[in-house]
Amino acid sequence: MTTALLSAWEYAARQFEPPKPPERKWATPGALACQLDRTTVQTPALELIDAALVDVAEGRCDRLMISVPPQEGKSVRISRRFPEWLLTTNPELRLAIVSYAHGVARRHGRAIRDDITNHSELLGLTVNPNSSAAHEWEVQGHQGGVYCVGIKGSLTSRPVDGLIVDDPYKDGEQADSDAWRETVRDFWTEVAIPRLGPGAFVVIVQTRWRDDDLSGWLKDEDVTGRWRVINIPAQADHNPAKGETDPLGRQPGEYLLSARGRTVAEWETKKLEVGSRTWNALYQGRPAPAEGGIFKREWWREYRDARWIVRDDGSHWVIGADEVCASWDMAFKDTDASDFVVGQVWARFGLQAYLLDQVRGRMSFVETRKAVKELAAKWPQAVAKYVEDKANGTAVINSLARSVAGLIPVEPEGGKAARASAVAPFVEAGQVFLPAPSLAPWVGAYREEHASFPRGSHDDQVDATSQALNRLLLAPLLSGDDLVEDEDLDQELDGYEISPY
């Protein structure tokens, strides 16, 4: 009696067990690739990508982001072999492939379709003859298939079970275009996301160009940690002393085993040919360069003790400064996508400039006016307040003319990069001091913005800095003014003589 009852319960329970995943003929997309194309080179990097793609297929990851150096087999593996591998197991999957242009995405669709046509028996798939266009086709007898579209295209009325975004930017020029970056973001929020069905996955593979490209933007927006990010640099650049590891287990400085057979010497040559900025972005997957650019991280000097005292009324008074000023860069649009309003306070001690304070935020017109007043009250010695004389700055100057003294409009000369380059030698010479993090928690972001300039996502702190250093150090130098008094020079010599030779 008891045995029969237990058997009945067991039978009932089995009816509710989830179905076992279908057996895969090939364990990974790479295994399929090697059988379809005997010239396939399976590198450690591609093995790592395969493992991540298997996790996607088996539901352990639904948001995957991959960056690999150019021409190392990532597109063929992810946008061609991965869809083929998925469809051999589940021909009901509706897959979408997106690239910067429709023609590029269509090439992936055509390649997959032709592989199925040429290896139909091996793959166990047949293309529906009534739906077989290169950019849009279905598997015979199933609802699954592939649809390919460019970033400016549409996925309307097309449910998507899996989305692959392969290089949303054609080149650096397109990645640097504010309009195109906005187009890519609009595609993501307005086209891609609404079409994803329940349980749908997304895989993004791209060459990195900027820290605010699609991958960078999505990482910044990922507050829940949903995205798995795999960055495989051409040269291992981790720091074991800080607990960092390389995704492939390489030693620091070790180059990637190349799918194209690049040697160490060829990697070294490529590194020299493309320059540090391109190398760090495209080949290392770190768009903010670790070295090079206009400002290098190691150029900045640091001070740990406050150069000011706080008076009873809360104002800050700088001791022994030759000059104190404020510098403002304003862009008050009050939206998440707008630039920041930045106000800085600088002091000059002889030939050295010290950044004392900074306010930064996305502010409305009213909030900007308030910030200017508050910073002026906090640092009363900063009588001169330099404001870039463009639309926003002009509006603030006019509105505060009767309540805040010393607002000086500055007409910028040349481009942002040119102005930054003009003052960069002072930073390189060790004449510019930043507060230690204990004095200013924001200083780390300040350094990073300068390190990534002009390729970074923001330049507001750089603009304010260039403006201040121009007024404090560069302009007097160009005009022939002495920034060091004669008695100061006598003290510096302290018994030494200046040789006429």
Summary of the structure (lengths in Angstrom):
residues: 501
radius of gyration: 29.6
end to end distance: 114.7
largest distance: 116.1
contacts: 1552
relative contact order: 0.08
helix: 41%
strand: 20%
